[in-house]
Amino acid sequence: MIDILYFASLRERVGLRRERVETKAATVAALIDELVALDEAHALAFEDRRAIRAAVDQELAEPDTPLTGAREVAFFPPMTGG
């Protein structure tokens, strides 16, 4: 089991702040594939995967980052500044 956290527009699209999922995904990208397959809300949230940022156990992660031993993955849109 792994905890998934959603922030900002991703949270709004998925409709959840957090969920716990059973996954066999080996990488962040594979986890996104599994989430997209869950339902239309998840598919909509991850429609522009290049714009999504991830953190694995509070460390910034790339799509090929392994999930071995991970307890938490957070997804968030790119930050805008001002």
Backbone bond lengths (Angstrom), bond angles and torsions (degrees), N, CA, C in turn:
res aa  C-N    CA-C-N  psi(-1)  N-CA   C-N-CA  omega(-1)  CA-C   N-CA-C  phi
1 M - - - 1.450 - - 1.526 108.92 -
2 I 1.323 114.06 145.68 1.457 120.11 179.41 1.528 108.48 -139.62
3 D 1.311 116.58 140.66 1.463 121.57 176.92 1.518 108.77 -86.68
4 I 1.324 115.91 131.81 1.458 122.37 177.58 1.523 107.08 -113.33
5 L 1.328 116.36 129.06 1.463 121.95 177.32 1.524 108.57 -114.41
6 Y 1.332 115.51 138.84 1.458 121.85 179.37 1.522 109.08 -119.34
7 F 1.311 116.41 138.43 1.455 121.09 -179.33 1.524 111.35 -123.78
8 A 1.335 114.64 151.51 1.470 124.35 172.80 1.527 111.30 54.06
9 S 1.330 117.69 -129.17 1.460 121.26 -174.28 1.530 112.06 -62.87
10 L 1.313 117.96 -28.87 1.471 119.86 177.46 1.519 110.57 -65.30
11 R 1.320 116.19 -41.54 1.473 121.10 177.44 1.518 109.83 -61.07
12 E 1.329 116.04 -42.45 1.464 120.12 -179.67 1.523 111.51 -64.50
13 R 1.314 117.24 -41.14 1.469 120.19 -178.20 1.520 112.31 -72.08
14 V 1.324 117.29 -41.94 1.465 120.41 179.94 1.528 110.60 -74.58
15 G 1.330 116.02 -32.75 1.456 120.37 -179.00 1.518 113.61 86.90
16 L 1.319 116.24 13.39 1.469 121.97 -179.43 1.515 109.69 -138.93
17 R 1.328 115.77 147.53 1.463 120.65 170.93 1.523 110.07 -83.03
18 R 1.321 114.56 -35.22 1.467 120.51 -172.83 1.520 108.35 -153.67
19 E 1.303 114.97 148.89 1.463 120.40 171.06 1.521 108.32 -150.41
20 R 1.291 115.41 156.28 1.462 121.64 177.44 1.521 107.18 -111.62
21 V 1.329 115.43 126.91 1.459 119.33 -177.36 1.517 110.92 -126.78
22 E 1.299 114.33 151.34 1.459 122.34 171.22 1.520 105.19 -89.88
23 T 1.313 117.54 126.17 1.457 120.05 -176.52 1.514 112.02 -137.18
24 K 1.316 114.45 150.29 1.455 121.36 171.97 1.524 109.58 -112.85
25 A 1.333 116.46 8.62 1.461 121.69 -177.25 1.525 110.70 -64.40
26 A 1.325 115.47 136.29 1.455 120.85 179.18 1.527 112.30 -91.93
27 T 1.345 116.46 -20.94 1.461 121.07 -176.84 1.532 110.07 -137.49
28 V 1.321 115.28 169.49 1.464 120.62 176.22 1.527 109.78 -59.23
29 A 1.323 117.78 -44.44 1.464 121.06 -179.52 1.527 111.50 -60.85
30 A 1.319 117.45 -41.25 1.464 120.89 178.70 1.530 110.99 -66.99
31 L 1.316 116.97 -34.74 1.462 120.62 176.24 1.531 110.07 -64.62
32 I 1.316 116.64 -42.97 1.469 119.69 177.30 1.525 109.62 -60.16
33 D 1.329 117.94 -42.23 1.468 120.87 177.18 1.530 110.89 -56.49
34 E 1.322 117.01 -44.37 1.467 121.09 178.97 1.524 111.03 -64.20
35 L 1.328 117.20 -42.71 1.463 120.64 -178.73 1.520 111.25 -65.81
36 V 1.324 117.20 -41.54 1.462 121.79 178.91 1.527 110.52 -59.61
37 A 1.322 116.86 -35.36 1.462 121.47 -178.93 1.529 113.35 -73.87
38 L 1.336 117.38 -13.21 1.471 120.39 -177.14 1.523 112.67 -65.67
39 D 1.336 116.72 -49.82 1.463 120.29 -176.89 1.521 110.51 -169.61
40 E 1.318 114.83 176.35 1.466 120.78 -177.34 1.528 112.64 -64.30
41 A 1.323 117.63 -35.91 1.466 120.81 -179.13 1.533 110.81 -63.02
42 H 1.323 116.44 -44.73 1.467 119.79 177.98 1.526 110.56 -66.57
43 A 1.328 116.64 -40.91 1.471 119.96 178.73 1.525 110.47 -59.90
44 L 1.324 117.42 -42.31 1.458 121.57 178.94 1.535 110.81 -64.91
45 A 1.319 116.80 -42.13 1.464 120.93 -178.56 1.530 111.84 -61.15
46 F 1.320 116.53 -35.57 1.465 120.38 -175.59 1.526 113.25 -105.60
47 E 1.334 117.46 21.14 1.460 119.80 -175.77 1.534 112.84 -63.76
48 D 1.314 118.70 -31.23 1.466 120.95 176.47 1.528 108.04 -112.41
49 R 1.296 115.98 78.62 1.465 121.60 -174.03 1.527 112.76 -60.28
50 R 1.324 117.84 -30.52 1.463 120.37 -178.91 1.528 111.98 -64.81
51 A 1.329 116.46 -24.68 1.465 120.21 -178.65 1.527 112.67 -88.97
52 I 1.314 117.25 -11.94 1.468 121.70 -177.83 1.522 110.10 -81.61
53 R 1.303 115.98 136.30 1.460 122.36 174.39 1.524 107.59 -109.90
54 A 1.319 115.67 152.50 1.465 120.41 -178.54 1.518 110.52 -135.56
55 A 1.314 114.22 154.27 1.459 121.78 172.02 1.525 107.26 -134.01
56 V 1.313 115.68 133.04 1.465 121.66 177.06 1.519 106.64 -108.81
57 D 1.319 115.47 119.29 1.468 121.24 -176.56 1.531 111.33 48.45
58 Q 1.334 114.63 45.41 1.462 125.22 174.30 1.529 114.28 68.72
59 E 1.326 116.56 21.45 1.470 122.36 174.08 1.519 107.74 -118.96
60 L 1.327 117.81 129.50 1.452 120.17 178.19 1.521 110.09 -52.28
61 A 1.341 115.06 140.64 1.460 119.73 -173.40 1.526 111.02 -135.13
62 E 1.300 115.42 151.95 1.459 123.89 174.41 1.529 108.65 -96.72
63 P 1.338 117.76 165.19 1.462 119.57 179.50 1.531 114.05 -56.42
64 D 1.341 117.70 -30.69 1.462 120.05 -178.59 1.533 113.38 -90.76
65 T 1.326 116.66 8.77 1.470 120.02 178.24 1.528 109.78 -65.09
66 P 1.332 117.87 128.57 1.466 120.93 178.99 1.529 111.92 -67.53
67 L 1.320 115.26 149.82 1.468 121.14 177.85 1.525 112.71 -104.36
68 T 1.299 117.60 6.42 1.457 121.38 -179.79 1.523 110.14 -55.55
69 G 1.312 116.27 120.22 1.461 121.57 178.09 1.517 114.84 78.46
70 A 1.325 118.48 -1.26 1.471 120.76 -178.48 1.523 110.71 -69.48
71 R 1.329 114.91 143.86 1.463 121.31 177.43 1.518 111.64 -106.13
72 E 1.349 116.79 -24.65 1.461 120.42 -172.95 1.528 110.29 -148.16
73 V 1.323 115.04 138.48 1.460 121.35 171.48 1.518 107.13 -128.24
74 A 1.314 116.25 127.91 1.459 121.66 177.80 1.525 108.41 -110.87
75 F 1.334 115.29 139.35 1.459 120.69 177.82 1.520 108.37 -120.75
76 F 1.327 115.69 137.24 1.456 120.00 179.51 1.525 109.62 -150.55
77 P 1.341 115.88 152.75 1.459 119.26 176.70 1.512 109.62 -75.14
78 P 1.334 117.01 166.51 1.465 118.74 178.10 1.510 110.90 -60.19
79 M 1.304 115.72 146.89 1.464 121.00 178.96 1.515 109.48 -80.15
80 T 1.308 114.77 141.96 1.459 119.34 171.99 1.514 106.78 -112.58
81 G 1.277 115.51 144.70 1.473 118.71 -175.35 1.496 112.28 -114.77
82 G 1.288 113.31 175.04 1.456 118.58 178.54 1.500 110.17 -174.98
